[in-house]
Amino acid sequence: MDTWPPLPPIGRPIANTQIYILDKYLQPVPVGVPGELHIGGVSLARGYFNRPELTQQKFIPNPFDNSKAKGQKSKLYKTGDLARYLYDGNIKYLDCIDN
């Protein structure tokens, strides 16, 4: 029986990018606990081209944006990936949780 080798950690966020691993209530999970991977920051995509319903579903207001600037809050991208923080600060991909 063929099996895939264990996947290496996906690492840490690149500069000017925020990574959050959140539970279903959009609260951060502790180190080692699985949650959905969310990405924010300047390298975040603008949305899904000609797919406004999917854009609204996958790009959510950033609940951690405390800026006082006028206008819209920044967004987080819900990746649909299950991940967890490792104790060394790296992120481990676990599974895909969306279709």
PDB file as gemmi writes it, atoms N, CA and C in Angstrom:
CRYST1    1.000    1.000    1.000  90.00  90.00  90.00 P 1                      
ATOM      1  N   MET A   1       0.846  -1.185   0.000  1.00  0.00           N  
ATOM      2  CA  MET A   1       0.000   0.000   0.000  1.00  0.00           C  
ATOM      3  C   MET A   1       0.889   1.245   0.000  1.00  0.00           C  
ATOM      4  N   ASP A   2       0.670   2.124  -0.976  1.00  0.00           N  
ATOM      5  CA  ASP A   2       1.428   3.373  -1.055  1.00  0.00           C  
ATOM      6  C   ASP A   2       0.842   4.393  -0.097  1.00  0.00           C  
ATOM      7  N   THR A   3       1.701   5.105   0.605  1.00  0.00           N  
ATOM      8  CA  THR A   3       1.262   6.197   1.468  1.00  0.00           C  
ATOM      9  C   THR A   3       2.142   7.399   1.202  1.00  0.00           C  
ATOM     10  N   TRP A   4       1.562   8.572   1.386  1.00  0.00           N  
ATOM     11  CA  TRP A   4       2.326   9.808   1.224  1.00  0.00           C  
ATOM     12  C   TRP A   4       3.235   9.980   2.428  1.00  0.00           C  
ATOM     13  N   PRO A   5       4.420  10.525   2.217  1.00  0.00           N  
ATOM     14  CA  PRO A   5       5.279  10.836   3.359  1.00  0.00           C  
ATOM     15  C   PRO A   5       4.675  12.002   4.135  1.00  0.00           C  
ATOM     16  N   PRO A   6       5.045  12.149   5.400  1.00  0.00           N  
ATOM     17  CA  PRO A   6       4.534  13.300   6.174  1.00  0.00           C  
ATOM     18  C   PRO A   6       4.906  14.613   5.491  1.00  0.00           C  
ATOM     19  N   LEU A   7       3.969  15.552   5.502  1.00  0.00           N  
ATOM     20  CA  LEU A   7       4.212  16.857   4.889  1.00  0.00           C  
ATOM     21  C   LEU A   7       5.074  17.717   5.807  1.00  0.00           C  
ATOM     22  N   PRO A   8       6.003  18.475   5.233  1.00  0.00           N  
ATOM     23  CA  PRO A   8       6.800  19.390   6.061  1.00  0.00           C  
ATOM     24  C   PRO A   8       5.934  20.570   6.484  1.00  0.00           C  
ATOM     25  N   PRO A   9       6.323  21.305   7.532  1.00  0.00           N  
ATOM     26  CA  PRO A   9       5.583  22.514   7.910  1.00  0.00           C  
ATOM     27  C   PRO A   9       5.567  23.507   6.746  1.00  0.00           C  
ATOM     28  N   ILE A  10       4.523  24.330   6.684  1.00  0.00           N  
ATOM     29  CA  ILE A  10       4.456  25.332   5.619  1.00  0.00           C  
ATOM     30  C   ILE A  10       5.194  26.597   6.002  1.00  0.00           C  
ATOM     31  N   GLY A  11       5.729  26.654   7.202  1.00  0.00           N  
ATOM     32  CA  GLY A  11       6.581  27.769   7.590  1.00  0.00           C  
ATOM     33  C   GLY A  11       5.862  28.848   8.359  1.00  0.00           C  
ATOM     34  N   ARG A  12       6.326  30.082   8.146  1.00  0.00           N  
ATOM     35  CA  ARG A  12       5.821  31.254   8.848  1.00  0.00           C  
ATOM     36  C   ARG A  12       5.355  32.289   7.836  1.00  0.00           C  
ATOM     37  N   PRO A  13       4.592  33.282   8.282  1.00  0.00           N  
ATOM     38  CA  PRO A  13       4.125  34.309   7.342  1.00  0.00           C  
ATOM     39  C   PRO A  13       5.285  35.094   6.727  1.00  0.00           C  
ATOM     40  N   ILE A  14       5.098  35.523   5.469  1.00  0.00           N  
ATOM     41  CA  ILE A  14       6.076  36.398   4.842  1.00  0.00           C  
ATOM     42  C   ILE A  14       5.853  37.822   5.366  1.00  0.00           C  
ATOM     43  N   ALA A  15       6.767  38.729   5.060  1.00  0.00           N  
ATOM     44  CA  ALA A  15       6.687  40.114   5.524  1.00  0.00           C  
ATOM     45  C   ALA A  15       5.360  40.757   5.119  1.00  0.00           C  
ATOM     46  N   ASN A  16       4.811  41.572   5.990  1.00  0.00           N  
ATOM     47  CA  ASN A  16       3.570  42.318   5.770  1.00  0.00           C  
ATOM     48  C   ASN A  16       2.350  41.416   5.577  1.00  0.00           C  
ATOM     49  N   THR A  17       2.413  40.215   6.108  1.00  0.00           N  
ATOM     50  CA  THR A  17       1.305  39.269   6.039  1.00  0.00           C  
ATOM     51  C   THR A  17       0.999  38.776   7.451  1.00  0.00           C  
ATOM     52  N   GLN A  18      -0.282  38.660   7.743  1.00  0.00           N  
ATOM     53  CA  GLN A  18      -0.697  38.117   9.028  1.00  0.00           C  
ATOM     54  C   GLN A  18      -1.355  36.760   8.787  1.00  0.00           C  
ATOM     55  N   ILE A  19      -1.043  35.828   9.646  1.00  0.00           N  
ATOM     56  CA  ILE A  19      -1.645  34.501   9.604  1.00  0.00           C  
ATOM     57  C   ILE A  19      -2.361  34.284  10.932  1.00  0.00           C  
ATOM     58  N   TYR A  20      -3.592  33.817  10.827  1.00  0.00           N  
ATOM     59  CA  TYR A  20      -4.375  33.487  12.017  1.00  0.00           C  
ATOM     60  C   TYR A  20      -4.913  32.072  11.838  1.00  0.00           C  
ATOM     61  N   ILE A  21      -4.832  31.285  12.877  1.00  0.00           N  
ATOM     62  CA  ILE A  21      -5.484  29.987  12.894  1.00  0.00           C  
ATOM     63  C   ILE A  21      -6.623  30.122  13.897  1.00  0.00           C  
ATOM     64  N   LEU A  22      -7.859  30.029  13.373  1.00  0.00           N  
ATOM     65  CA  LEU A  22      -9.034  30.395  14.152  1.00  0.00           C  
ATOM     66  C   LEU A  22     -10.019  29.241  14.269  1.00  0.00           C  
ATOM     67  N   ASP A  23     -10.790  29.255  15.363  1.00  0.00           N  
ATOM     68  CA  ASP A  23     -11.863  28.281  15.527  1.00  0.00           C  
ATOM     69  C   ASP A  23     -13.108  28.761  14.783  1.00  0.00           C  
ATOM     70  N   LYS A  24     -14.213  28.043  14.915  1.00  0.00           N  
ATOM     71  CA  LYS A  24     -15.429  28.400  14.167  1.00  0.00           C  
ATOM     72  C   LYS A  24     -16.056  29.702  14.630  1.00  0.00           C  
ATOM     73  N   TYR A  25     -15.613  30.229  15.783  1.00  0.00           N  
ATOM     74  CA  TYR A  25     -16.101  31.511  16.302  1.00  0.00           C  
ATOM     75  C   TYR A  25     -15.143  32.655  15.980  1.00  0.00           C  
ATOM     76  N   LEU A  26     -14.173  32.385  15.108  1.00  0.00           N  
ATOM     77  CA  LEU A  26     -13.141  33.351  14.696  1.00  0.00           C  
ATOM     78  C   LEU A  26     -12.264  33.786  15.863  1.00  0.00           C  
ATOM     79  N   GLN A  27     -12.030  32.862  16.777  1.00  0.00           N  
ATOM     80  CA  GLN A  27     -11.136  33.097  17.900  1.00  0.00           C  
ATOM     81  C   GLN A  27      -9.852  32.300  17.682  1.00  0.00           C  
ATOM     82  N   PRO A  28      -8.699  32.884  18.046  1.00  0.00           N  
ATOM     83  CA  PRO A  28      -7.426  32.165  17.879  1.00  0.00           C  
ATOM     84  C   PRO A  28      -7.400  30.877  18.698  1.00  0.00           C  
ATOM     85  N   VAL A  29      -6.834  29.840  18.106  1.00  0.00           N  
ATOM     86  CA  VAL A  29      -6.679  28.574  18.811  1.00  0.00           C  
ATOM     87  C   VAL A  29      -5.295  28.529  19.454  1.00  0.00           C  
ATOM     88  N   PRO A  30      -5.135  27.771  20.529  1.00  0.00           N  
ATOM     89  CA  PRO A  30      -3.819  27.633  21.160  1.00  0.00           C  
ATOM     90  C   PRO A  30      -2.839  26.856  20.266  1.00  0.00           C  
ATOM     91  N   VAL A  31      -1.570  26.988  20.554  1.00  0.00           N  
ATOM     92  CA  VAL A  31      -0.534  26.233  19.854  1.00  0.00           C  
ATOM     93  C   VAL A  31      -0.877  24.744  19.933  1.00  0.00           C  
ATOM     94  N   GLY A  32      -0.785  24.065  18.797  1.00  0.00           N  
ATOM     95  CA  GLY A  32      -1.033  22.633  18.742  1.00  0.00           C  
ATOM     96  C   GLY A  32      -2.473  22.245  18.443  1.00  0.00           C  
ATOM     97  N   VAL A  33      -3.404  23.200  18.541  1.00  0.00           N  
ATOM     98  CA  VAL A  33      -4.821  22.914  18.310  1.00  0.00           C  
ATOM     99  C   VAL A  33      -5.182  23.263  16.865  1.00  0.00           C  
ATOM    100  N   PRO A  34      -5.844  22.364  16.150  1.00  0.00           N  
ATOM    101  CA  PRO A  34      -6.226  22.644  14.764  1.00  0.00           C  
ATOM    102  C   PRO A  34      -7.304  23.716  14.648  1.00  0.00           C  
ATOM    103  N   GLY A  35      -7.224  24.481  13.576  1.00  0.00           N  
ATOM    104  CA  GLY A  35      -8.218  25.490  13.253  1.00  0.00           C  
ATOM    105  C   GLY A  35      -8.079  25.866  11.789  1.00  0.00           C  
ATOM    106  N   GLU A  36      -8.984  26.732  11.321  1.00  0.00           N  
ATOM    107  CA  GLU A  36      -8.919  27.150   9.917  1.00  0.00           C  
ATOM    108  C   GLU A  36      -7.891  28.258   9.742  1.00  0.00           C  
ATOM    109  N   LEU A  37      -7.093  28.127   8.710  1.00  0.00           N  
ATOM    110  CA  LEU A  37      -6.051  29.098   8.382  1.00  0.00           C  
ATOM    111  C   LEU A  37      -6.681  30.308   7.702  1.00  0.00           C  
ATOM    112  N   HIS A  38      -6.375  31.516   8.218  1.00  0.00           N  
ATOM    113  CA  HIS A  38      -6.841  32.783   7.647  1.00  0.00           C  
ATOM    114  C   HIS A  38      -5.618  33.642   7.358  1.00  0.00           C  
ATOM    115  N   ILE A  39      -5.656  34.373   6.245  1.00  0.00           N  
ATOM    116  CA  ILE A  39      -4.514  35.186   5.829  1.00  0.00           C  
ATOM    117  C   ILE A  39      -4.961  36.631   5.647  1.00  0.00           C  
ATOM    118  N   GLY A  40      -4.155  37.568   6.124  1.00  0.00           N  
ATOM    119  CA  GLY A  40      -4.415  38.987   5.952  1.00  0.00           C  
ATOM    120  C   GLY A  40      -3.131  39.716   5.611  1.00  0.00           C  
ATOM    121  N   GLY A  41      -3.268  40.972   5.221  1.00  0.00           N  
ATOM    122  CA  GLY A  41      -2.094  41.788   4.947  1.00  0.00           C  
ATOM    123  C   GLY A  41      -2.047  42.302   3.529  1.00  0.00           C  
ATOM    124  N   VAL A  42      -0.954  43.001   3.217  1.00  0.00           N  
ATOM    125  CA  VAL A  42      -0.838  43.680   1.936  1.00  0.00           C  
ATOM    126  C   VAL A  42      -0.752  42.717   0.752  1.00  0.00           C  
ATOM    127  N   SER A  43      -0.359  41.492   0.980  1.00  0.00           N  
ATOM    128  CA  SER A  43      -0.256  40.549  -0.135  1.00  0.00           C  
ATOM    129  C   SER A  43      -1.550  39.777  -0.370  1.00  0.00           C  
ATOM    130  N   LEU A  44      -2.601  40.151   0.335  1.00  0.00           N  
ATOM    131  CA  LEU A  44      -3.887  39.479   0.192  1.00  0.00           C  
ATOM    132  C   LEU A  44      -4.509  39.804  -1.159  1.00  0.00           C  
ATOM    133  N   ALA A  45      -5.056  38.800  -1.809  1.00  0.00           N  
ATOM    134  CA  ALA A  45      -5.721  39.000  -3.107  1.00  0.00           C  
ATOM    135  C   ALA A  45      -6.970  39.855  -2.937  1.00  0.00           C  
ATOM    136  N   ARG A  46      -7.425  40.430  -4.010  1.00  0.00           N  
ATOM    137  CA  ARG A  46      -8.611  41.290  -3.975  1.00  0.00           C  
ATOM    138  C   ARG A  46      -9.914  40.510  -3.996  1.00  0.00           C  
ATOM    139  N   GLY A  47      -9.925  39.303  -4.433  1.00  0.00           N  
ATOM    140  CA  GLY A  47     -11.149  38.521  -4.489  1.00  0.00           C  
ATOM    141  C   GLY A  47     -11.140  37.561  -5.647  1.00  0.00           C  
ATOM    142  N   TYR A  48     -12.239  36.907  -5.824  1.00  0.00           N  
ATOM    143  CA  TYR A  48     -12.402  35.962  -6.917  1.00  0.00           C  
ATOM    144  C   TYR A  48     -13.028  36.687  -8.097  1.00  0.00           C  
ATOM    145  N   PHE A  49     -12.347  36.721  -9.208  1.00  0.00           N  
ATOM    146  CA  PHE A  49     -12.777  37.448 -10.395  1.00  0.00           C  
ATOM    147  C   PHE A  49     -14.159  36.976 -10.843  1.00  0.00           C  
ATOM    148  N   ASN A  50     -15.089  37.930 -10.961  1.00  0.00           N  
ATOM    149  CA  ASN A  50     -16.458  37.661 -11.410  1.00  0.00           C  
ATOM    150  C   ASN A  50     -17.181  36.619 -10.559  1.00  0.00           C  
ATOM    151  N   ARG A  51     -16.829  36.517  -9.280  1.00  0.00           N  
ATOM    152  CA  ARG A  51     -17.483  35.580  -8.369  1.00  0.00           C  
ATOM    153  C   ARG A  51     -17.832  36.305  -7.071  1.00  0.00           C  
ATOM    154  N   PRO A  52     -18.710  37.307  -7.100  1.00  0.00           N  
ATOM    155  CA  PRO A  52     -18.978  38.114  -5.911  1.00  0.00           C  
ATOM    156  C   PRO A  52     -19.500  37.313  -4.717  1.00  0.00           C  
ATOM    157  N   GLU A  53     -20.296  36.272  -4.971  1.00  0.00           N  
ATOM    158  CA  GLU A  53     -20.826  35.472  -3.861  1.00  0.00           C  
ATOM    159  C   GLU A  53     -19.715  34.701  -3.160  1.00  0.00           C  
ATOM    160  N   LEU A  54     -18.763  34.189  -3.916  1.00  0.00           N  
ATOM    161  CA  LEU A  54     -17.641  33.472  -3.328  1.00  0.00           C  
ATOM    162  C   LEU A  54     -16.684  34.444  -2.642  1.00  0.00           C  
ATOM    163  N   THR A  55     -16.478  35.611  -3.248  1.00  0.00           N  
ATOM    164  CA  THR A  55     -15.632  36.636  -2.640  1.00  0.00           C  
ATOM    165  C   THR A  55     -16.177  37.023  -1.264  1.00  0.00           C  
ATOM    166  N   GLN A  56     -17.485  37.235  -1.176  1.00  0.00           N  
ATOM    167  CA  GLN A  56     -18.094  37.624   0.103  1.00  0.00           C  
ATOM    168  C   GLN A  56     -17.954  36.518   1.147  1.00  0.00           C  
ATOM    169  N   GLN A  57     -18.018  35.287   0.711  1.00  0.00           N  
ATOM    170  CA  GLN A  57     -17.916  34.149   1.625  1.00  0.00           C  
ATOM    171  C   GLN A  57     -16.490  33.942   2.121  1.00  0.00           C  
ATOM    172  N   LYS A  58     -15.506  34.105   1.247  1.00  0.00           N  
ATOM    173  CA  LYS A  58     -14.119  33.778   1.572  1.00  0.00           C  
ATOM    174  C   LYS A  58     -13.306  34.951   2.120  1.00  0.00           C  
ATOM    175  N   PHE A  59     -13.716  36.198   1.825  1.00  0.00           N  
ATOM    176  CA  PHE A  59     -13.003  37.380   2.316  1.00  0.00           C  
ATOM    177  C   PHE A  59     -13.883  38.041   3.368  1.00  0.00           C  
ATOM    178  N   ILE A  60     -13.491  37.897   4.624  1.00  0.00           N  
ATOM    179  CA  ILE A  60     -14.312  38.373   5.733  1.00  0.00           C  
ATOM    180  C   ILE A  60     -13.659  39.588   6.386  1.00  0.00           C  
ATOM    181  N   PRO A  61     -14.435  40.455   7.056  1.00  0.00           N  
ATOM    182  CA  PRO A  61     -13.824  41.565   7.794  1.00  0.00           C  
ATOM    183  C   PRO A  61     -12.844  41.022   8.841  1.00  0.00           C  
ATOM    184  N   ASN A  62     -11.716  41.677   8.956  1.00  0.00           N  
ATOM    185  CA  ASN A  62     -10.682  41.245   9.896  1.00  0.00           C  
ATOM    186  C   ASN A  62     -11.103  41.614  11.322  1.00  0.00           C  
ATOM    187  N   PRO A  63     -11.423  40.623  12.164  1.00  0.00           N  
ATOM    188  CA  PRO A  63     -11.847  40.938  13.528  1.00  0.00           C  
ATOM    189  C   PRO A  63     -10.712  41.470  14.409  1.00  0.00           C  
ATOM    190  N   PHE A  64      -9.479  41.419  13.903  1.00  0.00           N  
ATOM    191  CA  PHE A  64      -8.316  41.870  14.676  1.00  0.00           C  
ATOM    192  C   PHE A  64      -7.797  43.219  14.210  1.00  0.00           C  
ATOM    193  N   ASP A  65      -8.500  43.859  13.280  1.00  0.00           N  
ATOM    194  CA  ASP A  65      -8.109  45.171  12.752  1.00  0.00           C  
ATOM    195  C   ASP A  65      -8.583  46.241  13.729  1.00  0.00           C  
ATOM    196  N   ASN A  66      -7.660  46.841  14.433  1.00  0.00           N  
ATOM    197  CA  ASN A  66      -7.983  47.878  15.413  1.00  0.00           C  
ATOM    198  C   ASN A  66      -7.649  49.274  14.912  1.00  0.00           C  
ATOM    199  N   SER A  67      -7.476  49.420  13.598  1.00  0.00           N  
ATOM    200  CA  SER A  67      -7.103  50.723  13.056  1.00  0.00           C  
ATOM    201  C   SER A  67      -8.251  51.715  13.211  1.00  0.00           C  
ATOM    202  N   LYS A  68      -7.898  52.949  13.361  1.00  0.00           N  
ATOM    203  CA  LYS A  68      -8.875  54.026  13.515  1.00  0.00           C  
ATOM    204  C   LYS A  68      -9.181  54.694  12.178  1.00  0.00           C  
ATOM    205  N   ALA A  69      -8.576  54.179  11.104  1.00  0.00           N  
ATOM    206  CA  ALA A  69      -8.761  54.787   9.784  1.00  0.00           C  
ATOM    207  C   ALA A  69     -10.211  54.687   9.336  1.00  0.00           C  
ATOM    208  N   LYS A  70     -10.658  55.717   8.625  1.00  0.00           N  
ATOM    209  CA  LYS A  70     -12.011  55.690   8.086  1.00  0.00           C  
ATOM    210  C   LYS A  70     -12.105  54.681   6.952  1.00  0.00           C  
ATOM    211  N   GLY A  71     -13.305  54.251   6.682  1.00  0.00           N  
ATOM    212  CA  GLY A  71     -13.514  53.310   5.580  1.00  0.00           C  
ATOM    213  C   GLY A  71     -13.649  51.893   6.086  1.00  0.00           C  
ATOM    214  N   GLN A  72     -13.484  50.973   5.170  1.00  0.00           N  
ATOM    215  CA  GLN A  72     -13.671  49.572   5.498  1.00  0.00           C  
ATOM    216  C   GLN A  72     -12.508  49.017   6.291  1.00  0.00           C  
ATOM    217  N   LYS A  73     -12.837  48.042   7.144  1.00  0.00           N  
ATOM    218  CA  LYS A  73     -11.791  47.305   7.833  1.00  0.00           C  
ATOM    219  C   LYS A  73     -11.048  46.440   6.829  1.00  0.00           C  
ATOM    220  N   SER A  74      -9.847  46.048   7.206  1.00  0.00           N  
ATOM    221  CA  SER A  74      -9.106  45.127   6.350  1.00  0.00           C  
ATOM    222  C   SER A  74      -9.825  43.779   6.315  1.00  0.00           C  
ATOM    223  N   LYS A  75      -9.414  42.946   5.397  1.00  0.00           N  
ATOM    224  CA  LYS A  75     -10.059  41.650   5.203  1.00  0.00           C  
ATOM    225  C   LYS A  75      -9.110  40.513   5.557  1.00  0.00           C  
ATOM    226  N   LEU A  76      -9.716  39.382   5.870  1.00  0.00           N  
ATOM    227  CA  LEU A  76      -8.990  38.122   6.006  1.00  0.00           C  
ATOM    228  C   LEU A  76      -9.521  37.165   4.955  1.00  0.00           C  
ATOM    229  N   TYR A  77      -8.625  36.356   4.432  1.00  0.00           N  
ATOM    230  CA  TYR A  77      -9.010  35.327   3.487  1.00  0.00           C  
ATOM    231  C   TYR A  77      -9.144  34.010   4.231  1.00  0.00           C  
ATOM    232  N   LYS A  78     -10.334  33.406   4.172  1.00  0.00           N  
ATOM    233  CA  LYS A  78     -10.581  32.085   4.763  1.00  0.00           C  
ATOM    234  C   LYS A  78     -10.083  31.049   3.760  1.00  0.00           C  
ATOM    235  N   THR A  79      -8.982  30.398   4.060  1.00  0.00           N  
ATOM    236  CA  THR A  79      -8.359  29.500   3.094  1.00  0.00           C  
ATOM    237  C   THR A  79      -9.111  28.194   2.897  1.00  0.00           C  
ATOM    238  N   GLY A  80      -9.879  27.775   3.898  1.00  0.00           N  
ATOM    239  CA  GLY A  80     -10.508  26.461   3.819  1.00  0.00           C  
ATOM    240  C   GLY A  80      -9.542  25.348   4.165  1.00  0.00           C  
ATOM    241  N   ASP A  81      -8.393  25.709   4.728  1.00  0.00           N  
ATOM    242  CA  ASP A  81      -7.380  24.725   5.119  1.00  0.00           C  
ATOM    243  C   ASP A  81      -7.323  24.586   6.631  1.00  0.00           C  
ATOM    244  N   LEU A  82      -7.216  23.361   7.086  1.00  0.00           N  
ATOM    245  CA  LEU A  82      -7.039  23.071   8.497  1.00  0.00           C  
ATOM    246  C   LEU A  82      -5.542  23.061   8.789  1.00  0.00           C  
ATOM    247  N   ALA A  83      -5.139  23.773   9.815  1.00  0.00           N  
ATOM    248  CA  ALA A  83      -3.720  23.874  10.152  1.00  0.00           C  
ATOM    249  C   ALA A  83      -3.588  24.017  11.669  1.00  0.00           C  
ATOM    250  N   ARG A  84      -2.358  23.942  12.138  1.00  0.00           N  
ATOM    251  CA  ARG A  84      -2.088  24.200  13.557  1.00  0.00           C  
ATOM    252  C   ARG A  84      -0.693  24.799  13.681  1.00  0.00           C  
ATOM    253  N   TYR A  85      -0.519  25.590  14.733  1.00  0.00           N  
ATOM    254  CA  TYR A  85       0.807  26.110  15.033  1.00  0.00           C  
ATOM    255  C   TYR A  85       1.622  25.020  15.710  1.00  0.00           C  
ATOM    256  N   LEU A  86       2.870  24.902  15.300  1.00  0.00           N  
ATOM    257  CA  LEU A  86       3.806  24.029  15.984  1.00  0.00           C  
ATOM    258  C   LEU A  86       4.473  24.819  17.098  1.00  0.00           C  
ATOM    259  N   TYR A  87       5.074  24.130  18.025  1.00  0.00           N  
ATOM    260  CA  TYR A  87       5.677  24.810  19.173  1.00  0.00           C  
ATOM    261  C   TYR A  87       6.871  25.670  18.783  1.00  0.00           C  
ATOM    262  N   ASP A  88       7.461  25.445  17.605  1.00  0.00           N  
ATOM    263  CA  ASP A  88       8.589  26.280  17.158  1.00  0.00           C  
ATOM    264  C   ASP A  88       8.130  27.509  16.376  1.00  0.00           C  
ATOM    265  N   GLY A  89       6.781  27.722  16.268  1.00  0.00           N  
ATOM    266  CA  GLY A  89       6.246  28.886  15.576  1.00  0.00           C  
ATOM    267  C   GLY A  89       5.883  28.635  14.117  1.00  0.00           C  
ATOM    268  N   ASN A  90       6.300  27.503  13.565  1.00  0.00           N  
ATOM    269  CA  ASN A  90       5.922  27.159  12.203  1.00  0.00           C  
ATOM    270  C   ASN A  90       4.470  26.704  12.165  1.00  0.00           C  
ATOM    271  N   ILE A  91       3.913  26.665  10.962  1.00  0.00           N  
ATOM    272  CA  ILE A  91       2.531  26.245  10.760  1.00  0.00           C  
ATOM    273  C   ILE A  91       2.537  24.920  10.023  1.00  0.00           C  
ATOM    274  N   LYS A  92       1.708  24.008  10.479  1.00  0.00           N  
ATOM    275  CA  LYS A  92       1.585  22.685   9.860  1.00  0.00           C  
ATOM    276  C   LYS A  92       0.230  22.576   9.186  1.00  0.00           C  
ATOM    277  N   TYR A  93       0.231  22.296   7.883  1.00  0.00           N  
ATOM    278  CA  TYR A  93      -0.999  22.030   7.137  1.00  0.00           C  
ATOM    279  C   TYR A  93      -1.492  20.642   7.531  1.00  0.00           C  
ATOM    280  N   LEU A  94      -2.816  20.524   7.785  1.00  0.00           N  
ATOM    281  CA  LEU A  94      -3.383  19.246   8.175  1.00  0.00           C  
ATOM    282  C   LEU A  94      -4.336  18.657   7.126  1.00  0.00           C  
ATOM    283  N   ASP A  95      -5.208  19.505   6.577  1.00  0.00           N  
ATOM    284  CA  ASP A  95      -6.217  18.984   5.666  1.00  0.00           C  
ATOM    285  C   ASP A  95      -6.977  20.137   5.023  1.00  0.00           C  
ATOM    286  N   CYS A  96      -7.712  19.813   3.978  1.00  0.00           N  
ATOM    287  CA  CYS A  96      -8.624  20.766   3.346  1.00  0.00           C  
ATOM    288  C   CYS A  96     -10.000  20.563   3.975  1.00  0.00           C  
ATOM    289  N   ILE A  97     -10.647  21.672   4.421  1.00  0.00           N  
ATOM    290  CA  ILE A  97     -11.944  21.521   5.091  1.00  0.00           C  
ATOM    291  C   ILE A  97     -13.083  22.148   4.302  1.00  0.00           C  
ATOM    292  N   ASP A  98     -12.816  22.600   3.088  1.00  0.00           N  
ATOM    293  CA  ASP A  98     -13.889  23.114   2.244  1.00  0.00           C  
ATOM    294  C   ASP A  98     -13.901  22.344   0.931  1.00  0.00           C  
ATOM    295  N   ASN A  99     -14.853  22.666   0.110  1.00  0.00           N  
ATOM    296  CA  ASN A  99     -14.970  21.963  -1.165  1.00  0.00           C  
ATOM    297  C   ASN A  99     -14.151  22.657  -2.224  1.00  0.00           C  
TER     298      ASN A  99                                                      
END                                                                             
